[in-house]
Amino acid sequence: MEIINDLLSSILPYTEWPMFLLLIGGGLFLMVYSKFVPFRFFGHAIAITAGKYDDKNAKGDVSSFQALSAAVAATVGLGNISGVAIAIHDGGPGVVFWIWVTAIIGMGIKFYSCSLAIMFRTTDADGKLQGGPMYYITKGLGEKWKPLAIFFCICGLFGFLGVFTANQFTETFMMVVKPEENIYVMDVVNWKWTIGLVLAVITSFVIFGGLSKIAKVASAIVPFMVFIYLIAVIVVMALNSEKVLPSLQLIFTEAWNFNTIVTGGFWGLVIIGVRRAMFSNEAGLGSAPMYHGQSKTDNPIKEGLVAMLGPFIDTIMVCTFTAIVIILSGAYTEDVSGILMTLEAFERTLFGYGDSLLMLIVTAFALSTLFTYSYYGVKSLSFLTNPKIGKLYNVYFVIMIIFAAVASLELVKNLIDLSYALMVIPNMIAVLLLAPKVNVAAAAYFKKLKNDRA
């Protein structure tokens, strides 16, 4: 495993700048190019999600709300709970500011990419509707761009593995259950193998049931667990109200720490923020368009508006609350990273039982994330081969859950960071090139909306 980790670590720096330029530079361009649609029509997006504008005769497999729930299921989870902790560990409290910036930009990217998912969706060999980067690349840009779609899918075979989730869930379980301190190392490893095996079996029951089952489970689990999590962090902030503003102030001051800029670490801080924000809300990655491409709608702009809510929910809201709890608890000063830091923060701030509550929440988030990610991987392999072979990805996915349970955090973090950075490149190239088509459709949609309201 050390050899693999060293290889990933050596490649990763070369992917940072292309990812940064396309994600931040491209995202800023899209925000201006859209005339700030994600913010001007935020309320309308909520109304669409609530079903106010549903078309019962539209084609698709899931409702817009189910698609958003499933997409958020993959992002509101350990990426928000442990990903933020990793970011703070690696870059300090100031990194949270850059997570916010990336999330705001990500709302514009989600609007365009998920609009394209409906605009250029197609049917596969089984006659089922399919949408996502590989389809808007080949249908929107043309067959000559197919190598870009193939590259995206190959990276997706690794990026959509549930290794980070399985790894951090195992660490959470081990921390909360706290096996006897004097047990042998081999016993600890056996514990992890067992956790990975159980997690793999539970995941199998859902993912082999297909998209409808995944969407149904995700839409049932995610809203409730997000609500419970938000209640928990609000209670923590209420009990420590005098520390909330100083925590927010620390985020802003550290984001522009003059000493950090002088020592050359400023861009490193920004890159960490961009990476973790991308892991948190997946804007620019191309995963969410795969789910939103299945929505029961014939209007691409409506789906783009629904999708843009994702970064706001999972990053602006959930990540911020997590960061405040970590900072006000003082857990960020400890030499721990990932979920262990968040567990420490909750244990300190919720009467010593916060880690047990977080364990329950993490369990639900971990399972919903695994359910969703497996579907992304199936779609990637299906595009490279055919739907029948694509389903075999679930077998590979389940096996890798067990492997991730015993792997190091550094290894799974590097694998995900590299895969994500590489997937951003083809997806953002396609989104930027196809953005004019979205603007034409948006102009027509908002004109009709204005006339209907008149």
C-alpha positions in Angstrom: 0.0 0.0 0.0 2.9 2.3 0.7 4.1 2.0 -2.9 0.7 2.9 -4.2 0.4 5.9 -1.9 3.9 7.1 -2.9 2.9 6.9 -6.6 -0.3 8.8 -6.1 1.5 11.5 -4.0 4.0 12.0 -6.8 1.4 12.5 -9.5 -1.1 14.6 -7.5 0.8 18.0 -7.7 0.7 17.9 -11.5 -3.1 17.9 -11.5 -3.6 20.8 -9.1 -3.3 23.8 -11.4 -5.4 22.4 -14.3 -8.1 21.6 -11.7 -7.8 25.0 -10.1 -7.9 27.0 -13.3 -10.9 25.0 -14.7 -12.9 24.9 -11.5 -12.3 28.4 -10.2 -11.5 30.3 -13.4 -14.2 28.4 -15.4 -16.7 28.7 -12.5 -16.2 32.4 -12.2 -16.8 32.8 -16.0 -20.0 30.8 -15.8 -21.3 32.8 -12.9 -20.9 36.1 -14.9 -22.0 34.4 -18.1 -25.2 33.2 -16.5 -25.9 36.8 -15.2 -25.9 35.3 -11.7 -28.9 33.1 -12.3 -28.2 30.8 -9.3 -28.8 33.7 -6.9 -31.5 35.6 -8.8 -33.8 32.5 -9.0 -32.9 30.8 -5.7 -36.5 30.9 -4.5 -37.8 29.6 -7.8 -35.4 26.7 -7.5 -36.8 25.8 -4.1 -40.3 25.8 -5.6 -39.3 23.5 -8.4 -37.7 21.1 -5.9 -40.9 21.1 -3.8 -42.8 19.8 -6.9 -44.7 23.0 -7.7 -43.8 22.8 -11.4 -43.7 19.0 -11.9 -44.8 17.7 -15.2 -46.4 14.2 -14.6 -46.0 13.3 -18.3 -42.3 14.1 -18.4 -39.9 11.3 -19.2 -37.5 10.1 -16.5 -37.0 7.6 -13.7 -37.0 9.8 -10.5 -38.5 13.1 -9.4 -36.3 16.2 -9.2 -36.5 16.0 -5.4 -35.3 12.4 -5.5 -32.5 13.3 -7.9 -31.4 16.1 -5.6 -31.7 13.9 -2.5 -29.6 11.2 -4.2 -27.0 13.7 -5.4 -26.9 15.3 -2.0 -26.6 11.9 -0.4 -23.3 11.5 -2.1 -22.1 14.9 -0.9 -23.8 15.5 2.4 -22.0 12.9 4.4 -18.4 12.1 5.4 -17.2 14.7 2.9 -18.8 17.4 5.0 -18.1 15.8 8.4 -14.6 14.5 8.0 -13.6 16.3 4.8 -13.8 19.7 6.6 -11.7 18.3 9.5 -9.1 17.1 7.0 -9.0 20.6 5.4 -8.7 22.4 8.7 -5.9 19.9 9.8 -4.0 20.4 6.5 -4.5 24.2 6.1 -5.9 25.7 9.4 -9.3 27.4 10.0 -8.7 29.8 7.1 -9.2 27.0 4.6 -13.0 27.1 5.3 -13.2 30.5 3.6 -11.9 29.0 0.4 -14.4 26.2 0.7 -17.2 28.8 0.8 -15.8 30.6 -2.3 -15.6 27.3 -4.2 -19.2 26.4 -3.1 -20.6 29.7 -4.3 -18.9 29.2 -7.7 -20.0 25.6 -7.7 -23.6 26.6 -7.7 -23.1 28.1 -11.2 -21.3 25.0 -12.4 -24.1 22.8 -11.1 -26.6 24.9 -12.9 -24.9 24.5 -16.3 -23.7 20.9 -16.0 -27.1 19.5 -14.8 -29.0 21.5 -17.4 -26.7 19.9 -20.0 -27.5 16.4 -18.4 -31.2 16.8 -19.5 -30.4 18.7 -22.7 -28.2 15.9 -24.1 -29.5 12.8 -22.4 -30.0 9.6 -24.4 -31.1 6.0 -24.1 -28.8 3.1 -23.5 -28.9 -0.4 -25.0 -31.6 -1.3 -22.4 -33.8 1.6 -23.5 -33.3 3.5 -20.3 -32.7 7.3 -20.2 -29.1 8.2 -19.3 -27.5 11.6 -18.7 -24.1 12.8 -17.5 -20.8 14.2 -18.7 -20.1 11.3 -21.1 -23.3 11.9 -22.9 -23.2 15.7 -23.2 -19.6 15.3 -24.4 -20.4 12.9 -27.1 -23.9 14.3 -28.1 -23.2 18.0 -27.4 -19.6 18.3 -28.7 -19.7 15.4 -31.2 -18.3 11.9 -31.5 -14.8 13.3 -32.2 -14.7 14.3 -28.5 -15.5 10.7 -27.4 -11.9 10.2 -26.1 -12.6 12.9 -23.5 -15.7 11.0 -22.4 -13.8 7.8 -22.2 -11.1 9.5 -20.1 -13.7 10.8 -17.7 -15.3 7.3 -17.3 -11.9 5.6 -16.7 -11.1 8.1 -13.9 -14.6 7.5 -12.6 -14.0 3.8 -12.1 -11.6 4.9 -9.3 -13.1 8.2 -8.2 -16.5 6.7 -7.6 -15.3 4.0 -5.3 -16.6 4.4 -1.8 -13.1 4.1 -0.3 -13.1 7.4 1.6 -16.5 6.8 3.1 -15.7 3.2 4.1 -12.4 4.3 5.6 -13.8 7.1 7.7 -16.8 5.1 8.8 -14.5 2.4 10.1 -12.4 5.0 12.0 -15.6 6.4 13.5 -16.7 3.0 14.7 -13.3 2.1 16.2 -13.2 5.5 18.0 -16.7 5.2 19.5 -16.6 1.5 20.4 -13.0 1.8 21.6 -11.8 -1.8 21.7 -9.6 -2.6 24.7 -6.4 -0.6 24.5 -4.2 -3.7 25.2 -5.4 -5.8 22.3 -2.9 -6.9 19.8 -2.5 -5.0 16.5 -3.8 -8.0 14.6 -7.0 -7.8 16.6 -7.4 -4.2 15.5 -7.0 -5.2 11.9 -9.5 -8.0 12.3 -12.0 -5.5 13.7 -11.5 -3.4 10.6 -11.9 -6.3 8.3 -15.1 -7.2 10.0 -16.5 -3.7 9.9 -15.7 -3.5 6.2 -17.3 -6.8 5.5 -20.6 -5.9 7.3 -20.6 -2.5 5.5 -20.2 -4.3 2.2 -23.0 -6.7 2.8 -25.5 -4.0 3.9 -24.5 -1.9 0.8 -25.1 -4.9 -1.5 -28.7 -5.2 -0.4 -29.5 -1.8 -1.9 -27.1 -1.2 -4.8 -28.0 -4.4 -6.6 -31.6 -3.1 -6.6 -30.8 -0.4 -9.2 -31.5 3.4 -9.4 -35.1 3.5 -8.2 -34.2 1.6 -5.0 -31.2 3.8 -4.4 -33.2 7.0 -5.0 -36.0 5.8 -2.7 -33.7 5.0 0.2 -31.6 8.1 -0.3 -34.6 10.4 -0.3 -35.9 8.8 2.9 -32.6 8.8 4.8 -30.9 12.1 3.7 -33.4 14.8 4.7 -34.0 13.3 8.1 -30.3 12.8 8.9 -29.3 16.3 7.7 -32.0 17.6 10.0 -30.7 15.7 13.0 -27.1 16.8 12.2 -28.1 20.4 11.9 -30.1 20.2 15.2 -27.0 18.7 16.9 -24.6 21.5 15.7 -27.2 24.2 16.5 -27.4 22.9 20.1 -23.6 23.0 20.3 -23.5 26.6 19.0 -26.2 27.6 21.4 -24.4 26.1 24.4 -21.2 27.9 23.2 -22.7 31.0 21.8 -19.9 33.2 23.0 -17.5 31.3 20.9 -19.4 31.3 17.5 -18.4 34.8 16.3 -14.7 34.4 17.4 -14.7 31.1 15.4 -16.1 32.8 12.3 -13.6 35.7 12.8 -10.7 33.2 12.9 -11.8 31.7 9.6 -11.7 35.1 7.9 -8.5 36.3 9.5 -6.6 33.0 8.8 -7.9 33.0 5.2 -5.9 36.2 4.6 -3.1 35.6 7.1 -0.2 37.8 5.9 2.4 35.5 7.3 1.0 32.6 5.4 1.1 34.6 2.2 4.7 35.7 2.8 5.9 32.2 3.5 4.5 31.0 0.2 1.8 28.8 1.7 -1.2 30.9 0.5 -1.9 29.1 -2.7 -1.5 25.8 -0.9 -4.2 27.0 1.4 -6.5 27.9 -1.5 -5.8 24.6 -3.2 -6.7 22.6 -0.1 -9.9 24.6 0.2 -10.8 23.9 -3.5 -10.0 20.2 -3.1 -12.1 19.7 0.0 -15.0 21.9 -1.4 -15.0 19.8 -4.5 -15.1 16.7 -2.4 -17.9 18.2 -0.3 -20.2 19.3 -3.1 -18.7 17.7 -6.2 -19.3 20.8 -8.3 -17.4 20.5 -11.6 -16.8 16.8 -11.0 -19.6 15.6 -13.2 -21.2 13.2 -10.8 -24.4 15.1 -10.0 -25.4 15.3 -13.7 -25.6 11.5 -13.8 -28.4 11.5 -11.3 -30.1 14.7 -12.5 -30.1 13.3 -16.0 -32.6 10.7 -14.8 -35.1 13.2 -13.5 -38.7 13.3 -14.7 -38.5 16.6 -16.5 -38.2 17.7 -20.1 -36.9 21.2 -19.3 -33.1 21.3 -18.7 -33.2 24.7 -17.0 -35.6 23.5 -14.3 -33.3 20.7 -13.5 -30.2 23.0 -13.5 -32.0 25.3 -11.0 -32.8 22.3 -8.7 -29.2 21.0 -8.9 -27.6 24.3 -8.0 -29.2 24.0 -4.5 -26.8 21.1 -3.8 -23.6 23.2 -3.0 -25.6 25.5 -0.9 -27.0 22.7 1.3 -24.0 20.5 1.7 -21.2 23.1 1.8 -22.5 26.6 2.7 -24.7 25.0 5.4 -23.4 21.7 6.6 -19.7 22.3 6.1 -19.9 25.7 7.9 -21.7 24.2 10.9 -19.1 21.4 11.1 -16.2 23.8 10.9 -17.6 26.1 13.7 -18.1 23.1 16.0 -14.5 21.9 15.3 -13.0 25.4 15.9 -15.0 26.4 19.0 -14.3 23.1 20.6 -10.6 23.5 20.1 -10.3 20.1 18.6 -8.5 21.5 15.5 -5.5 22.1 17.7 -5.1 18.3 18.4 -2.9 16.1 16.2 -5.7 14.2 14.7 -7.4 14.5 11.3 -10.5 13.4 9.5 -13.5 12.0 11.4 -11.4 11.6 14.5 -11.2 15.4 14.8 -14.9 15.8 14.4 -15.6 13.1 16.9 -13.4 14.8 19.4 -15.2 18.1 18.8 -18.6 16.5 19.3 -17.6 14.6 22.4 -16.2 17.8 24.0 -19.3 19.9 23.3 -22.2 17.5 23.8 -21.8 16.3 27.4 -19.5 13.5 26.5 -22.1 11.7 24.3 -21.6 13.7 21.1 -19.4 11.1 19.6 -22.1 8.4 20.0 -24.7 10.7 18.3 -22.3 11.4 15.5 -21.7 7.7 15.1 -25.4 7.2 14.4 -25.5 10.1 11.9 -22.3 9.0 10.2 -23.7 5.5 9.8 -26.7 6.9 7.8 -24.5 9.3 5.8 -22.0 6.6 5.0 -24.6 4.1 3.7 -26.4 6.7 1.6 -23.1 7.9 0.1 -22.1 4.3 -0.7 -25.5 3.6 -2.4 -25.1 6.7 -4.6 -21.5 6.3 -5.5 -22.0 2.8 -6.7 -24.5 4.1 -9.3 -22.0 6.6 -10.7 -19.5 3.8 -11.1 -22.0 1.6 -12.9 -22.8 4.3 -15.3 -19.1 4.9 -16.1 -18.4 1.2 -16.8 -21.7 0.9 -18.8 -20.6 3.7 -21.1 -17.2 2.1 -21.6 -18.8 -1.3 -22.3 -22.6 -2.0 -22.1 -25.3 -1.9 -19.3 -24.9 -5.7 -18.7 -21.2 -5.5 -18.0 -21.6 -2.1 -16.2 -23.6 -3.8 -13.4 -20.5 -5.8 -12.6 -19.0 -2.6 -11.2 -21.0 -3.2 -8.1 -19.1 -6.4 -7.4 -15.8 -4.5 -7.7 -17.3 -1.6 -5.6 -18.2 -4.0 -2.7 -14.8 -5.6 -2.7 -13.1 -2.2 -2.5 -15.3 -1.3 0.6 -13.6 -4.1 2.5 -10.1 -3.0 1.3 -10.8 0.7 2.3 -11.7 -0.3 5.8 -8.1 -1.4 6.5 -6.3 1.2 4.3 -4.7 4.4 5.6 -6.5 7.7 5.4 -3.6 9.1 3.4 -3.9 6.5 0.7 -7.7 6.8 0.2 -7.4 10.6 0.3 -4.7 10.7 -2.4 -6.7 8.2 -4.6 -9.8 10.4 -4.4 -8.0 13.7 -4.8 -6.2 12.4 -7.9 -9.3 10.8 -9.5 -11.4 13.9 -8.8 -8.8 16.3 -10.2 -8.5 14.3 -13.4 -12.3 14.0 -13.8 -12.8 17.8 -13.5 -10.7 18.4 -16.6 -12.9 16.7 -19.3 -16.1 17.7 -17.5 -15.3 21.4 -17.2 -14.0 21.6 -20.8 -17.3 20.3 -22.0 -19.4 22.5 -19.7 -17.5 25.6 -20.8 -17.8 24.8 -24.5 -21.5 24.0 -24.2 -22.5 26.9 -22.0 -23.9 29.0 -24.9 -26.5 26.3 -25.5 -27.6 26.5 -21.9 -27.9 30.3 -22.1 -30.2 30.0 -25.1 -32.4 27.6 -23.3 -32.4 29.7 -20.1 -33.4 32.8 -22.0 -36.4 31.0 -23.5 -37.4 29.4 -20.1 -37.2 32.7 -18.1 -39.1 34.5 -20.8 -41.9 32.0 -20.7 -41.9 32.1 -16.8 -42.2 35.9 -16.9 -45.1 35.7 -19.4 -46.9 33.0 -17.3 -46.6 35.2 -14.2 -47.9 38.3 -16.0 
